[in-house]
């Protein structure tokens, strides 16, 4: 399970140092999968979690046009990235651009993945979400989740 929030930054070569606590949760992994997230962030998953994610999409909407389009959009913007000997990953420029990352980032654990957010984008997002936390919890609990 991936949890926690880490303040970090990327260097001028688009490399992110993987925090030691994050690295510990990745185990012996030498690769991670980076893809564009649904909320303007970058998702970082281990191979097993990424494969499960893709399978879940395919199983949920098996054979549908939406499943094909979603799978196409995700897989065409997914990168298998090596964790180098200095515990850094290189974030592709197109993901940097789409996530509006300048330098400062948050790395956020969300159970099956880490999300990488531009600091400014996440600050805005979380400010708007905190006021609805109780509303979201109530709706999910009413629906049995």
N, CA, C and O of each residue as an XYZ file, in Angstrom:
580
protein
N       0.848     -1.175      0.000
C       0.000      0.000      0.000
C       0.895      1.241      0.000
O       1.838      1.341      0.785
N       0.587      2.171     -0.882
C       1.362      3.402     -1.006
C       0.611      4.530     -0.304
O      -0.532      4.833     -0.646
N       1.261      5.145      0.676
C       0.636      6.206      1.458
C       1.620      7.352      1.656
O       2.808      7.221      1.360
N       1.120      8.465      2.155
C       1.968      9.596      2.519
C       2.004     10.674      1.460
O       1.581     10.477      0.320
N       2.524     11.828      1.872
C       2.726     12.959      0.973
C       4.152     13.446      1.153
O       4.616     13.630      2.278
N       4.840     13.652      0.046
C       6.241     14.052      0.065
C       6.421     15.300     -0.786
O       6.043     15.321     -1.958
N       7.000     16.338     -0.193
C       7.356     17.550     -0.937
C       8.690     17.287     -1.608
O       9.633     16.803     -0.982
N       8.756     17.610     -2.883
C       9.974     17.308     -3.616
C      10.124     18.280     -4.775
O       9.358     19.236     -4.905
N      11.122     18.024     -5.615
C      11.318     18.843     -6.812
C      11.977     17.982     -7.881
O      12.515     16.910     -7.607
N      11.917     18.485     -9.102
C      12.644     17.837    -10.192
C      13.819     18.731    -10.551
O      13.780     19.943    -10.336
N      14.858     18.127    -11.096
C      16.023     18.921    -11.475
C      15.883     19.428    -12.906
O      14.864     19.193    -13.555
N      16.890     20.112    -13.388
C      16.834     20.729    -14.720
C      16.792     19.705    -15.849
O      16.500     20.058    -16.991
N      17.079     18.442    -15.544
C      17.029     17.373    -16.549
C      15.764     16.526    -16.417
O      15.686     15.427    -16.967
N      14.773     17.041    -15.683
C      13.492     16.352    -15.461
C      13.631     15.063    -14.660
O      12.834     14.138    -14.817
N      14.639     15.007    -13.805
C      14.823     13.832    -12.957
C      14.242     14.103    -11.574
O      14.370     15.196    -11.022
N      13.607     13.081    -11.044
C      13.047     13.158     -9.698
C      13.766     12.139     -8.832
O      13.824     10.956     -9.169
N      14.309     12.594     -7.728
C      14.886     11.682     -6.753
C      13.740     10.998     -6.022
O      12.870     11.665     -5.461
N      13.739      9.684     -6.027
C      12.689      8.933     -5.346
C      12.990      8.982     -3.845
O      14.029      8.485     -3.411
N      12.091      9.577     -3.046
C      12.340      9.651     -1.602
C      12.576      8.262     -1.003
O      12.001      7.277     -1.467
N      13.412      8.187      0.016
C      13.780      6.890      0.592
C      12.560      6.110      1.093
O      12.513      4.889      0.948
N      11.579      6.791      1.676
C      10.374      6.092      2.146
C       9.557      5.547      0.979
O       8.957      4.478      1.089
N       9.532      6.265     -0.125
C       8.845      5.782     -1.329
C       9.617      4.603     -1.905
O       9.025      3.583     -2.258
N      10.929      4.740     -2.001
C      11.783      3.671     -2.540
C      11.584      2.385     -1.741
O      11.534      1.294     -2.309
N      11.470      2.521     -0.422
C      11.280      1.339      0.424
C       9.989      0.606      0.078
O       9.949     -0.623      0.141
N       8.944      1.327     -0.284
C       7.671      0.683     -0.625
C       7.699      0.055     -2.014
O       6.859     -0.786     -2.333
N       8.660      0.458     -2.836
C       8.775     -0.105     -4.182
C       9.536     -1.423     -4.176
O       9.588     -2.119     -5.190
N      10.125     -1.768     -3.037
C      10.841     -3.030     -2.918
C      12.055     -3.074     -3.826
O      12.832     -2.121     -3.890
N      12.209     -4.176     -4.519
C      13.372     -4.398     -5.383
C      13.150     -3.903     -6.813
O      13.958     -4.184     -7.699
N      12.084     -3.184     -7.036
C      11.755     -2.736     -8.399
C      12.894     -1.911     -8.989
O      13.481     -1.064     -8.316
N      13.192     -2.175    -10.255
C      14.177     -1.356    -10.964
C      13.504     -0.498    -12.033
O      14.140      0.354    -12.654
N      12.210     -0.735    -12.237
C      11.425      0.048    -13.184
C      10.121      0.479    -12.522
O       9.610     -0.192    -11.626
N       9.597      1.603    -12.978
C       8.240      2.025    -12.634
C       7.552      2.427    -13.931
O       8.209      2.700    -14.936
N       6.250      2.459    -13.900
C       5.466      2.901    -15.051
C       4.890      4.270    -14.740
O       4.229      4.461    -13.718
N       5.144      5.218    -15.624
C       4.606      6.568    -15.496
C       3.566      6.775    -16.574
O       3.807      6.483    -17.745
N       2.405      7.280    -16.177
C       1.352      7.579    -17.147
C       0.593      8.811    -16.678
O       0.647      9.189    -15.508
N      -0.113      9.424    -17.612
C      -0.915     10.588    -17.274
C      -2.097     10.144    -16.421
O      -2.829      9.228    -16.792
N      -2.278     10.798    -15.275
C      -3.389     10.473    -14.390
C      -4.670     11.144    -14.852
O      -4.660     11.938    -15.792
N      -5.758     10.827    -14.195
C      -7.067     11.349    -14.579
C      -7.321     12.777    -14.108
O      -8.245     13.428    -14.595
N      -6.514     13.274    -13.169
C      -6.795     14.575    -12.561
C      -5.704     15.609    -12.802
O      -5.558     16.548    -12.020
N      -4.937     15.448    -13.876
C      -3.886     16.415    -14.175
C      -2.574     16.101    -13.486
O      -1.708     16.969    -13.377
N      -2.416     14.889    -13.026
C      -1.205     14.438    -12.354
C      -0.527     13.362    -13.191
O      -1.010     12.995    -14.262
N       0.588     12.867    -12.693
C       1.276     11.724    -13.294
C       1.132     10.561    -12.321
O       1.396     10.712    -11.128
N       0.717      9.410    -12.819
C       0.629      8.208    -11.992
C       1.929      7.425    -12.094
O       2.490      7.279    -13.181
N       2.405      6.924    -10.963
C       3.602      6.079    -10.924
C       3.213      4.751    -10.289
O       2.802      4.696     -9.130
N       3.351      3.679    -11.074
C       2.955      2.355    -10.600
C       4.080      1.351    -10.814
O       4.918      1.500    -11.704
N       4.070      0.332     -9.974
C       4.900     -0.834    -10.226
C       4.273     -1.619    -11.378
O       3.105     -1.413    -11.707
N       5.036     -2.505    -11.980
C       4.530     -3.257    -13.127
C       3.275     -4.055    -12.779
O       2.318     -4.060    -13.552
N       3.265     -4.721    -11.640
C       2.097     -5.535    -11.276
C       0.846     -4.670    -11.120
O      -0.236     -5.060    -11.557
N       0.992     -3.500    -10.499
C      -0.150     -2.598    -10.327
C      -0.596     -2.007    -11.659
O      -1.790     -1.822    -11.893
N       0.362     -1.713    -12.528
C      -0.004     -1.168    -13.833
C      -0.771     -2.210    -14.647
O      -1.789     -1.890    -15.260
N      -0.289     -3.447    -14.657
C      -0.986     -4.513    -15.388
C      -2.393     -4.724    -14.837
O      -3.336     -4.919    -15.604
N      -2.541     -4.687    -13.520
C      -3.862     -4.842    -12.904
C      -4.785     -3.692    -13.296
O      -5.965     -3.904    -13.575
N      -4.244     -2.478    -13.314
C      -5.008     -1.289    -13.700
C      -5.550     -1.438    -15.123
O      -6.730     -1.190    -15.367
N      -4.698     -1.838    -16.049
C      -5.124     -2.013    -17.443
C      -6.148     -3.142    -17.541
O      -7.139     -3.014    -18.260
N      -5.922     -4.237    -16.834
C      -6.891     -5.341    -16.836
C      -8.241     -4.907    -16.277
O      -9.285     -5.297    -16.800
N      -8.225     -4.107    -15.224
C      -9.479     -3.620    -14.639
C     -10.270     -2.780    -15.635
O     -11.491     -2.909    -15.723
N      -9.589     -1.931    -16.378
C     -10.268     -1.120    -17.397
C     -10.885     -2.027    -18.449
O     -12.047     -1.864    -18.822
N     -10.097     -2.982    -18.923
C     -10.589     -3.884    -19.962
C     -11.749     -4.741    -19.468
O     -12.699     -4.976    -20.215
N     -11.689     -5.207    -18.235
C     -12.758     -6.048    -17.684
C     -14.030     -5.263    -17.402
O     -15.137     -5.773    -17.576
N     -13.869     -4.035    -16.972
C     -15.026     -3.206    -16.655
C     -15.851     -2.889    -17.892
O     -17.081     -2.932    -17.871
N     -15.161     -2.576    -18.947
C     -15.846     -2.097    -20.154
C     -15.514     -2.990    -21.349
O     -15.293     -2.502    -22.457
N     -15.481     -4.279    -21.116
C     -14.973     -5.207    -22.115
C     -15.588     -4.975    -23.498
O     -16.806     -4.989    -23.677
N     -14.717     -4.766    -24.438
C     -15.130     -4.603    -25.822
C     -15.773     -3.284    -26.177
O     -16.094     -3.062    -27.345
N     -15.971     -2.412    -25.229
C     -16.651     -1.159    -25.547
C     -15.690     -0.158    -26.185
O     -14.476     -0.223    -25.997
N     -16.258      0.743    -26.924
C     -15.472      1.804    -27.556
C     -14.762      2.645    -26.498
O     -13.617      3.054    -26.688
N     -15.449      2.900    -25.383
C     -14.856      3.693    -24.307
C     -13.627      3.009    -23.727
O     -12.625      3.664    -23.442
N     -13.700      1.687    -23.552
C     -12.557      0.940    -23.016
C     -11.379      1.002    -23.972
O     -10.236      1.190    -23.556
N     -11.667      0.842    -25.254
C     -10.589      0.913    -26.244
C      -9.950      2.292    -26.255
O      -8.726      2.416    -26.290
N     -10.782      3.326    -26.226
C     -10.245      4.692    -26.238
C      -9.449      4.994    -24.975
O      -8.368      5.579    -25.044
N      -9.980      4.599    -23.827
C      -9.274      4.847    -22.574
C      -7.951      4.086    -22.540
O      -6.921      4.642    -22.157
N      -7.980      2.820    -22.938
C      -6.756      2.027    -22.983
C      -5.749      2.648    -23.938
O      -4.564      2.742    -23.621
N      -6.213      3.067    -25.094
C      -5.341      3.707    -26.087
C      -4.713      4.976    -25.523
O      -3.506      5.183    -25.645
N      -5.530      5.822    -24.906
C      -5.019      7.078    -24.349
C      -4.006      6.829    -23.237
O      -2.984      7.510    -23.161
N      -4.287      5.866    -22.386
C      -3.371      5.580    -21.276
C      -2.078      4.956    -21.783
O      -0.989      5.429    -21.457
N      -2.192      3.904    -22.574
C      -0.993      3.185    -22.999
C      -0.108      3.997    -23.932
O       1.111      3.826    -23.927
N      -0.697      4.874    -24.728
C       0.127      5.689    -25.632
C       0.915      6.754    -24.884
O       1.850      7.341    -25.430
N       0.535      7.004    -23.624
C       1.236      8.003    -22.817
C       1.831      7.376    -21.558
O       1.960      8.034    -20.526
N       2.191      6.101    -21.656
C       2.804      5.391    -20.535
C       4.244      5.068    -20.885
O       4.569      4.712    -22.018
N       5.093      5.200    -19.885
C       6.523      4.980    -20.078
C       7.041      4.052    -18.991
O       6.722      4.210    -17.812
N       7.840      3.088    -19.406
C       8.537      2.221    -18.460
C       9.872      2.902    -18.172
O      10.714      3.029    -19.061
N      10.061      3.337    -16.929
C      11.199      4.169    -16.565
C      12.080      3.430    -15.563
O      11.595      2.888    -14.570
N      13.359      3.418    -15.838
C      14.316      2.790    -14.934
C      14.616      3.701    -13.745
O      14.761      4.914    -13.895
N      14.705      3.101    -12.577
C      15.188      3.813    -11.393
C      16.707      3.683    -11.430
O      17.236      2.576    -11.332
N      17.416      4.810    -11.571
C      18.871      4.734    -11.734
C      19.574      4.434    -10.408
O      18.931      4.333     -9.363
N      20.885      4.296    -10.465
C      21.663      3.917     -9.281
C      21.621      4.974     -8.182
O      21.931      4.679     -7.028
N      21.239      6.201     -8.531
C      21.101      7.280     -7.542
C      19.645      7.431     -7.089
O      19.290      8.438     -6.477
N      18.803      6.434     -7.386
C      17.372      6.436     -7.026
C      16.603      7.587     -7.664
O      15.740      8.199     -7.035
N      16.932      7.870     -8.925
C      16.213      8.915     -9.659
C      15.444      8.278    -10.805
O      15.813      7.223    -11.320
N      14.360      8.953    -11.190
C      13.645      8.575    -12.404
C      13.579      9.797    -13.307
O      13.482     10.932    -12.838
N      13.634      9.550    -14.588
C      13.528     10.608    -15.590
C      12.071     10.696    -16.030
O      11.511      9.734    -16.555
N      11.468     11.854    -15.811
C      10.066     12.044    -16.195
C      10.025     12.607    -17.611
O      10.600     13.667    -17.857
N       9.360     11.929    -18.553
C       9.296     12.412    -19.935
C       8.698     13.815    -20.027
O       7.787     14.173    -19.280
N       9.235     14.596    -20.962
C       8.841     15.998    -21.102
C       7.345     16.161    -21.360
O       6.727     17.081    -20.824
N       6.753     15.284    -22.170
C       5.323     15.463    -22.449
C       4.473     15.267    -21.193
O       3.436     15.916    -21.057
N       4.882     14.391    -20.272
C       4.150     14.247    -19.013
C       4.376     15.464    -18.119
O       3.453     15.922    -17.444
N       5.595     15.985    -18.114
C       5.905     17.215    -17.359
C       4.981     18.338    -17.834
O       4.380     19.049    -17.029
N       4.882     18.483    -19.159
C       4.059     19.554    -19.733
C       2.580     19.368    -19.394
O       1.915     20.318    -18.980
N       2.067     18.161    -19.568
C       0.642     17.921    -19.328
C       0.280     18.061    -17.854
O      -0.839     18.455    -17.525
N       1.218     17.742    -16.966
C       0.960     17.875    -15.529
C       1.316     19.272    -15.016
O       1.174     19.556    -13.827
N       1.776     20.136    -15.914
C       2.102     21.537    -15.581
C       3.171     21.650    -14.493
O       3.133     22.547    -13.651
N       4.120     20.720    -14.534
C       5.189     20.728    -13.538
C       6.269     21.706    -13.962
O       6.758     21.676    -15.092
N       6.625     22.567    -13.033
C       7.736     23.498    -13.257
C       8.968     22.982    -12.526
O       9.970     22.655    -13.161
N       8.910     22.907    -11.230
C      10.014     22.402    -10.424
C       9.519     21.659     -9.183
O       9.866     20.498     -8.962
N       8.705     22.341     -8.378
C       8.250     21.762     -7.110
C       7.073     20.822     -7.333
O       6.148     21.119     -8.089
N       7.135     19.682     -6.654
C       6.112     18.649     -6.816
C       5.723     18.070     -5.462
O       6.417     18.241     -4.459
N       4.600     17.386     -5.473
C       4.198     16.512     -4.377
C       4.161     15.098     -4.940
O       3.744     14.877     -6.077
N       4.599     14.155     -4.135
C       4.444     12.739     -4.433
C       3.460     12.222     -3.387
O       3.716     12.300     -2.185
N       2.338     11.695     -3.855
C       1.233     11.355     -2.955
C       0.883      9.877     -3.111
O       0.598      9.411     -4.215
N       0.907      9.154     -2.009
C       0.511      7.756     -2.035
C      -0.999      7.630     -2.083
O      -1.708      8.257     -1.295
N      -1.488      6.819     -3.009
C      -2.938      6.628     -3.148
C      -3.279      5.141     -3.269
O      -3.985      4.726     -4.189
N      -2.774      4.360     -2.338
C      -3.043      2.934     -2.233
C      -2.258      2.103     -3.253
O      -1.264      1.477     -2.885
N      -2.674      2.078     -4.519
C      -2.028      1.220     -5.512
C      -1.030      1.953     -6.394
O      -0.461      1.362     -7.312
N      -0.813      3.233     -6.125
C       0.097      4.014     -6.956
C       0.527      5.253     -6.182
O      -0.042      5.610     -5.151
N       1.553      5.887     -6.724
C       1.909      7.232     -6.276
C       1.471      8.194     -7.364
O       1.571      7.893     -8.553
N       0.992      9.342     -6.950
C       0.660     10.405     -7.895
C       1.703     11.501     -7.749
O       2.077     11.878     -6.639
N       2.163     12.002     -8.878
C       3.124     13.104     -8.907
C       2.366     14.322     -9.401
O       1.821     14.319    -10.505
N       2.332     15.360     -8.582
C       1.561     16.569     -8.872
C       2.464     17.788     -8.902
O       3.408     17.882     -8.116
N       2.187     18.715     -9.795
C       2.784     20.045     -9.705
C       2.285     20.653     -8.399
O       1.098     20.570     -8.084
N       3.186     21.260     -7.647
C       2.813     21.810     -6.344
C       1.627     22.760     -6.451
O       0.680     22.656     -5.672
N       1.669     23.673     -7.396
C       0.607     24.672     -7.528
C      -0.730     24.020     -7.874
O      -1.772     24.403     -7.342
N      -0.692     23.040     -8.762
C      -1.920     22.360     -9.191
C      -2.536     21.601     -8.016
O      -3.745     21.666     -7.794
N      -1.699     20.879     -7.264
C      -2.239     20.117     -6.135
C      -2.729     21.027     -5.017
O      -3.744     20.740     -4.383
N      -2.020     22.116     -4.775
C      -2.480     23.057     -3.747
C      -3.881     23.564     -4.070
O      -4.736     23.639     -3.188
N      -4.118     23.913     -5.338
C      -5.455     24.358     -5.759
C      -6.478     23.231     -5.625
O      -7.576     23.433     -5.107
N      -6.105     22.052     -6.098
C      -6.993     20.891     -6.047
C      -7.383     20.571     -4.605
O      -8.565     20.409     -4.302
N      -6.399     20.482     -3.724
C      -6.694     20.085     -2.346
C      -7.485     21.151     -1.602
O      -8.312     20.827     -0.749
N      -7.243     22.406     -1.912
C      -8.012     23.481     -1.285
C      -9.491     23.335     -1.610
O     -10.349     23.519     -0.746
N      -9.782     23.003     -2.862
C     -11.172     22.828     -3.287
C     -11.788     21.533     -2.757
O     -12.998     21.469     -2.539
N     -10.970     20.507     -2.550
C     -11.493     19.208     -2.125
C     -11.738     19.111     -0.632
O     -12.666     18.424     -0.205
N     -10.930     19.781      0.167
C     -11.071     19.645      1.616
C     -12.453     20.056      2.100
O     -12.979     19.473      3.048
N     -13.037     21.046      1.461
C     -14.366     21.488      1.884
C     -15.438     20.456      1.554
O     -16.532     20.506      2.117
N     -15.147     19.529      0.658
C     -16.145     18.528      0.278
C     -15.832     17.146      0.841
O     -16.523     16.182      0.512
N     -14.803     17.029      1.686
C     -14.412     15.724      2.214
C     -15.569     15.019      2.917
O     -15.823     13.842      2.660
N     -16.262     15.715      3.788
C     -17.371     15.070      4.504
C     -18.511     14.725      3.555
O     -19.167     13.697      3.726
N     -18.755     15.567      2.563
C     -19.804     15.270      1.580
C     -19.467     14.009      0.787
O     -20.331     13.160      0.575
N     -18.212     13.885      0.350
C     -17.789     12.701     -0.403
C     -17.911     11.446      0.450
O     -18.423     10.425     -0.007
N     -17.444     11.524      1.679
C     -17.516     10.368      2.574
C     -18.962      9.942      2.786
O     -19.277      8.752      2.763
N     -19.827     10.906      2.990
C     -21.241     10.594      3.211
C     -21.851      9.914      1.987
O     -22.575      8.929      2.126
N     -21.566     10.429      0.791
C     -22.117      9.840     -0.438
C     -21.615      8.417     -0.638
O     -22.387      7.528     -0.998
N     -20.329      8.200     -0.408
C     -19.770      6.863     -0.588
C     -20.315      5.887      0.448
O     -20.594      4.732      0.124
N     -20.467      6.334      1.676
C     -21.008      5.462      2.722
C     -22.464      5.108      2.463
O     -22.889      3.983      2.724
N     -23.226      6.060      1.952
C     -24.631      5.796      1.618
C     -24.721      4.738      0.527
O     -25.636      3.915      0.527
N     -23.763      4.761     -0.407
C     -23.755      3.797     -1.504
C     -23.075      2.485     -1.124
O     -22.892      1.615     -1.975
N     -22.701      2.336      0.136
C     -22.145      1.071      0.602
C     -20.675      0.883      0.328
O     -20.173     -0.240      0.375
N     -19.980      1.959      0.044
C     -18.542      1.836     -0.231
C     -17.763      2.162      1.014
O     -16.532      2.119      1.001
